[in-house]
Amino acid sequence: MRNIKISELNKEEVYFLLIKYIREKYPEKLKFNPTLICYNNKIIKFGMKKHYGILIIESNSLLNQLK
């Protein structure tokens, strides 16, 4: 499989990977309705209901789901 960059994916695909990541790592957080804010090849920014800030994870964390 070739190396994929987050920037090559559309917003729906990145959101799907984000939800999959949260479902596997922090399933209790799904109730806070994660919302994708923006993304690039380094980071993913997202927010959650009742969370007063922006959460950031590395793009590679999501791309590891594709392997």
N, CA, C and O atoms as CSV, one atom per row, in Angstrom:
chain,resi,resn,atom,element,x,y,z
A,1,MET,N,N,0.848,-1.187,0.000
A,1,MET,CA,C,0.000,0.000,0.000
A,1,MET,C,C,0.890,1.247,0.000
A,1,MET,O,O,1.852,1.331,0.763
A,2,ARG,N,N,0.566,2.187,-0.842
A,2,ARG,CA,C,1.366,3.410,-0.917
A,2,ARG,C,C,1.035,4.308,0.266
A,2,ARG,O,O,-0.018,4.184,0.891
A,3,ASN,N,N,1.955,5.206,0.553
A,3,ASN,CA,C,1.742,6.153,1.655
A,3,ASN,C,C,0.711,7.191,1.231
A,3,ASN,O,O,0.867,7.868,0.215
A,4,ILE,N,N,-0.329,7.299,2.019
A,4,ILE,CA,C,-1.397,8.256,1.757
A,4,ILE,C,C,-1.215,9.438,2.700
A,4,ILE,O,O,-0.840,9.269,3.860
A,5,LYS,N,N,-1.482,10.615,2.197
A,5,LYS,CA,C,-1.456,11.820,3.023
A,5,LYS,C,C,-2.891,12.240,3.311
A,5,LYS,O,O,-3.782,12.056,2.483
A,6,ILE,N,N,-3.099,12.800,4.481
A,6,ILE,CA,C,-4.434,13.267,4.869
A,6,ILE,C,C,-4.966,14.272,3.853
A,6,ILE,O,O,-6.166,14.295,3.578
A,7,SER,N,N,-4.098,15.092,3.301
A,7,SER,CA,C,-4.540,16.113,2.342
A,7,SER,C,C,-5.116,15.504,1.066
A,7,SER,O,O,-5.795,16.194,0.305
A,8,GLU,N,N,-4.856,14.227,0.826
A,8,GLU,CA,C,-5.400,13.550,-0.350
A,8,GLU,C,C,-6.823,13.043,-0.118
A,8,GLU,O,O,-7.495,12.621,-1.060
A,9,LEU,N,N,-7.276,13.083,1.117
A,9,LEU,CA,C,-8.609,12.600,1.465
A,9,LEU,C,C,-9.589,13.768,1.541
A,9,LEU,O,O,-9.205,14.898,1.845
A,10,ASN,N,N,-10.854,13.480,1.260
A,10,ASN,CA,C,-11.850,14.540,1.400
A,10,ASN,C,C,-12.329,14.607,2.852
A,10,ASN,O,O,-11.991,13.748,3.665
A,11,LYS,N,N,-13.109,15.621,3.162
A,11,LYS,CA,C,-13.535,15.877,4.536
A,11,LYS,C,C,-14.326,14.706,5.125
A,11,LYS,O,O,-14.163,14.384,6.302
A,12,GLU,N,N,-15.169,14.075,4.328
A,12,GLU,CA,C,-15.963,12.951,4.811
A,12,GLU,C,C,-15.078,11.762,5.172
A,12,GLU,O,O,-15.333,11.076,6.161
A,13,GLU,N,N,-14.043,11.518,4.375
A,13,GLU,CA,C,-13.126,10.409,4.651
A,13,GLU,C,C,-12.321,10.661,5.932
A,13,GLU,O,O,-12.107,9.747,6.729
A,14,VAL,N,N,-11.884,11.895,6.117
A,14,VAL,CA,C,-11.142,12.242,7.324
A,14,VAL,C,C,-12.051,12.130,8.543
A,14,VAL,O,O,-11.628,11.639,9.589
A,15,TYR,N,N,-13.288,12.578,8.416
A,15,TYR,CA,C,-14.244,12.474,9.523
A,15,TYR,C,C,-14.493,11.010,9.872
A,15,TYR,O,O,-14.554,10.659,11.051
A,16,PHE,N,N,-14.636,10.160,8.869
A,16,PHE,CA,C,-14.832,8.728,9.088
A,16,PHE,C,C,-13.645,8.148,9.877
A,16,PHE,O,O,-13.846,7.393,10.828
A,17,LEU,N,N,-12.419,8.498,9.486
A,17,LEU,CA,C,-11.243,8.015,10.195
A,17,LEU,C,C,-11.185,8.545,11.628
A,17,LEU,O,O,-10.777,7.830,12.542
A,18,LEU,N,N,-11.595,9.803,11.819
A,18,LEU,CA,C,-11.626,10.387,13.157
A,18,LEU,C,C,-12.589,9.616,14.057
A,18,LEU,O,O,-12.249,9.271,15.188
A,19,ILE,N,N,-13.785,9.351,13.552
A,19,ILE,CA,C,-14.781,8.610,14.334
A,19,ILE,C,C,-14.281,7.203,14.628
A,19,ILE,O,O,-14.449,6.704,15.741
A,20,LYS,N,N,-13.677,6.567,13.651
A,20,LYS,CA,C,-13.131,5.222,13.843
A,20,LYS,C,C,-12.043,5.237,14.920
A,20,LYS,O,O,-12.005,4.358,15.780
A,21,TYR,N,N,-11.171,6.228,14.869
A,21,TYR,CA,C,-10.108,6.369,15.864
A,21,TYR,C,C,-10.701,6.547,17.268
A,21,TYR,O,O,-10.282,5.873,18.210
A,22,ILE,N,N,-11.661,7.441,17.402
A,22,ILE,CA,C,-12.281,7.684,18.706
A,22,ILE,C,C,-13.027,6.448,19.184
A,22,ILE,O,O,-12.966,6.112,20.367
A,23,ARG,N,N,-13.722,5.772,18.296
A,23,ARG,CA,C,-14.468,4.566,18.653
A,23,ARG,C,C,-13.527,3.489,19.209
A,23,ARG,O,O,-13.879,2.782,20.153
A,24,GLU,N,N,-12.339,3.370,18.625
A,24,GLU,CA,C,-11.390,2.351,19.073
A,24,GLU,C,C,-10.626,2.757,20.330
A,24,GLU,O,O,-10.383,1.921,21.199
A,25,LYS,N,N,-10.249,4.020,20.436
A,25,LYS,CA,C,-9.414,4.474,21.546
A,25,LYS,C,C,-10.198,5.024,22.736
A,25,LYS,O,O,-9.847,4.771,23.889
A,26,TYR,N,N,-11.257,5.774,22.453
A,26,TYR,CA,C,-12.018,6.460,23.506
A,26,TYR,C,C,-13.518,6.377,23.239
A,26,TYR,O,O,-14.151,7.412,23.032
A,27,PRO,N,N,-14.102,5.193,23.235
A,27,PRO,CA,C,-15.518,5.054,22.851
A,27,PRO,C,C,-16.484,5.881,23.701
A,27,PRO,O,O,-17.549,6.275,23.226
A,28,GLU,N,N,-16.118,6.139,24.938
A,28,GLU,CA,C,-16.984,6.933,25.808
A,28,GLU,C,C,-17.099,8.381,25.349
A,28,GLU,O,O,-18.025,9.081,25.759
A,29,LYS,N,N,-16.183,8.844,24.510
A,29,LYS,CA,C,-16.178,10.229,24.023
A,29,LYS,C,C,-17.130,10.446,22.838
A,29,LYS,O,O,-17.411,11.592,22.486
A,30,LEU,N,N,-17.624,9.380,22.223
A,30,LEU,CA,C,-18.518,9.533,21.072
A,30,LEU,C,C,-19.804,10.277,21.428
A,30,LEU,O,O,-20.410,10.925,20.575
A,31,LYS,N,N,-20.209,10.183,22.678
A,31,LYS,CA,C,-21.439,10.867,23.102
A,31,LYS,C,C,-21.310,12.385,23.031
A,31,LYS,O,O,-22.317,13.090,23.103
A,32,PHE,N,N,-20.081,12.901,22.889
A,32,PHE,CA,C,-19.862,14.341,22.809
A,32,PHE,C,C,-19.848,14.863,21.379
A,32,PHE,O,O,-19.466,16.007,21.133
A,33,ASN,N,N,-20.269,14.019,20.431
A,33,ASN,CA,C,-20.464,14.425,19.041
A,33,ASN,C,C,-19.242,15.135,18.444
A,33,ASN,O,O,-19.292,16.340,18.201
A,34,PRO,N,N,-18.147,14.404,18.207
A,34,PRO,CA,C,-16.945,15.022,17.636
A,34,PRO,C,C,-17.230,15.707,16.298
A,34,PRO,O,O,-17.932,15.162,15.446
A,35,THR,N,N,-16.679,16.897,16.129
A,35,THR,CA,C,-16.865,17.684,14.918
A,35,THR,C,C,-15.498,18.057,14.342
A,35,THR,O,O,-14.661,18.643,15.029
A,36,LEU,N,N,-15.291,17.715,13.095
A,36,LEU,CA,C,-14.043,18.029,12.419
A,36,LEU,C,C,-13.981,19.531,12.140
A,36,LEU,O,O,-14.926,20.099,11.592
A,37,ILE,N,N,-12.888,20.166,12.508
A,37,ILE,CA,C,-12.724,21.600,12.274
A,37,ILE,C,C,-11.837,21.830,11.058
A,37,ILE,O,O,-12.246,22.489,10.102
A,38,CYS,N,N,-10.626,21.290,11.093
A,38,CYS,CA,C,-9.713,21.410,9.962
A,38,CYS,C,C,-8.637,20.344,10.071
A,38,CYS,O,O,-8.465,19.718,11.117
A,39,TYR,N,N,-7.921,20.149,8.984
A,39,TYR,CA,C,-6.868,19.135,8.989
A,39,TYR,C,C,-5.821,19.474,7.938
A,39,TYR,O,O,-6.083,20.175,6.961
A,40,ASN,N,N,-4.624,18.949,8.178
A,40,ASN,CA,C,-3.538,19.024,7.199
A,40,ASN,C,C,-2.685,17.771,7.378
A,40,ASN,O,O,-3.083,16.860,8.104
A,41,ASN,N,N,-1.550,17.709,6.747
A,41,ASN,CA,C,-0.738,16.494,6.806
A,41,ASN,C,C,-0.047,16.281,8.153
A,41,ASN,O,O,0.573,15.240,8.371
A,42,LYS,N,N,-0.147,17.252,9.049
A,42,LYS,CA,C,0.478,17.111,10.365
A,42,LYS,C,C,-0.533,16.867,11.481
A,42,LYS,O,O,-0.329,16.011,12.342
A,43,ILE,N,N,-1.637,17.641,11.455
A,43,ILE,CA,C,-2.586,17.565,12.574
A,43,ILE,C,C,-4.034,17.544,12.096
A,43,ILE,O,O,-4.361,17.946,10.979
A,44,ILE,N,N,-4.885,17.055,12.996
A,44,ILE,CA,C,-6.339,17.091,12.820
A,44,ILE,C,C,-6.880,17.898,13.994
A,44,ILE,O,O,-6.581,17.585,15.146
A,45,LYS,N,N,-7.666,18.923,13.721
A,45,LYS,CA,C,-8.303,19.712,14.778
A,45,LYS,C,C,-9.785,19.370,14.791
A,45,LYS,O,O,-10.441,19.341,13.751
A,46,PHE,N,N,-10.295,19.114,15.983
A,46,PHE,CA,C,-11.713,18.821,16.119
A,46,PHE,C,C,-12.217,19.319,17.459
A,46,PHE,O,O,-11.440,19.582,18.377
A,47,GLY,N,N,-13.512,19.441,17.552
A,47,GLY,CA,C,-14.146,19.882,18.786
A,47,GLY,C,C,-15.191,18.879,19.219
A,47,GLY,O,O,-15.585,17.997,18.456
A,48,MET,N,N,-15.631,19.027,20.450
A,48,MET,CA,C,-16.680,18.156,20.984
A,48,MET,C,C,-17.669,18.986,21.782
A,48,MET,O,O,-17.306,19.970,22.428
A,49,LYS,N,N,-18.921,18.570,21.723
A,49,LYS,CA,C,-19.959,19.228,22.492
A,49,LYS,C,C,-19.574,19.196,23.965
A,49,LYS,O,O,-19.090,18.177,24.457
A,50,LYS,N,N,-19.778,20.278,24.657
A,50,LYS,CA,C,-19.463,20.446,26.075
A,50,LYS,C,C,-17.966,20.481,26.345
A,50,LYS,O,O,-17.547,20.330,27.493
A,51,HIS,N,N,-17.155,20.675,25.317
A,51,HIS,CA,C,-15.710,20.822,25.503
A,51,HIS,C,C,-15.366,22.223,25.014
A,51,HIS,O,O,-15.656,22.567,23.868
A,52,TYR,N,N,-14.766,23.015,25.851
A,52,TYR,CA,C,-14.534,24.419,25.529
A,52,TYR,C,C,-13.135,24.648,24.970
A,52,TYR,O,O,-12.343,25.400,25.538
A,53,GLY,N,N,-12.845,24.001,23.868
A,53,GLY,CA,C,-11.548,24.168,23.253
A,53,GLY,C,C,-11.452,23.336,21.995
A,53,GLY,O,O,-12.431,22.746,21.539
A,54,ILE,N,N,-10.263,23.301,21.447
A,54,ILE,CA,C,-10.008,22.531,20.239
A,54,ILE,C,C,-9.075,21.391,20.608
A,54,ILE,O,O,-8.049,21.597,21.256
A,55,LEU,N,N,-9.437,20.203,20.193
A,55,LEU,CA,C,-8.608,19.036,20.420
A,55,LEU,C,C,-7.782,18.778,19.173
A,55,LEU,O,O,-8.255,18.981,18.055
A,56,ILE,N,N,-6.561,18.335,19.362
A,56,ILE,CA,C,-5.652,18.118,18.237
A,56,ILE,C,C,-5.011,16.743,18.366
A,56,ILE,O,O,-4.544,16.359,19.439
A,57,ILE,N,N,-4.995,16.007,17.259
A,57,ILE,CA,C,-4.248,14.755,17.200
A,57,ILE,C,C,-3.389,14.777,15.944
A,57,ILE,O,O,-3.661,15.526,15.005
A,58,GLU,N,N,-2.368,13.962,15.937
A,58,GLU,CA,C,-1.496,13.887,14.770
A,58,GLU,C,C,-2.201,13.148,13.640
A,58,GLU,O,O,-2.910,12.169,13.873
A,59,SER,N,N,-2.005,13.618,12.431
A,59,SER,CA,C,-2.612,12.986,11.255
A,59,SER,C,C,-2.192,11.527,11.134
A,59,SER,O,O,-2.987,10.687,10.713
A,60,ASN,N,N,-0.958,11.222,11.498
A,60,ASN,CA,C,-0.484,9.846,11.412
A,60,ASN,C,C,-1.296,8.894,12.276
A,60,ASN,O,O,-1.405,7.712,11.952
A,61,SER,N,N,-1.864,9.383,13.360
A,61,SER,CA,C,-2.694,8.542,14.218
A,61,SER,C,C,-3.899,8.008,13.447
A,61,SER,O,O,-4.293,6.854,13.616
A,62,LEU,N,N,-4.476,8.853,12.604
A,62,LEU,CA,C,-5.616,8.416,11.803
A,62,LEU,C,C,-5.178,7.544,10.635
A,62,LEU,O,O,-5.846,6.564,10.305
A,63,LEU,N,N,-4.078,7.889,10.018
A,63,LEU,CA,C,-3.609,7.122,8.866
A,63,LEU,C,C,-3.201,5.711,9.255
A,63,LEU,O,O,-3.248,4.807,8.421
A,64,ASN,N,N,-2.806,5.507,10.494
A,64,ASN,CA,C,-2.463,4.159,10.943
A,64,ASN,C,C,-3.671,3.231,10.894
A,64,ASN,O,O,-3.510,2.010,10.881
A,65,GLN,N,N,-4.864,3.787,10.867
A,65,GLN,CA,C,-6.097,3.000,10.787
A,65,GLN,C,C,-6.245,2.342,9.410
A,65,GLN,O,O,-6.954,1.346,9.268
A,66,LEU,N,N,-5.585,2.892,8.414
A,66,LEU,CA,C,-5.697,2.373,7.064
A,66,LEU,C,C,-4.782,1.177,6.808
A,66,LEU,O,O,-4.932,0.477,5.806
A,67,LYS,N,N,-3.853,0.950,7.700
A,67,LYS,CA,C,-2.883,-0.133,7.495
A,67,LYS,C,C,-3.407,-1.457,7.964
A,67,LYS,O,O,-2.712,-2.468,7.861
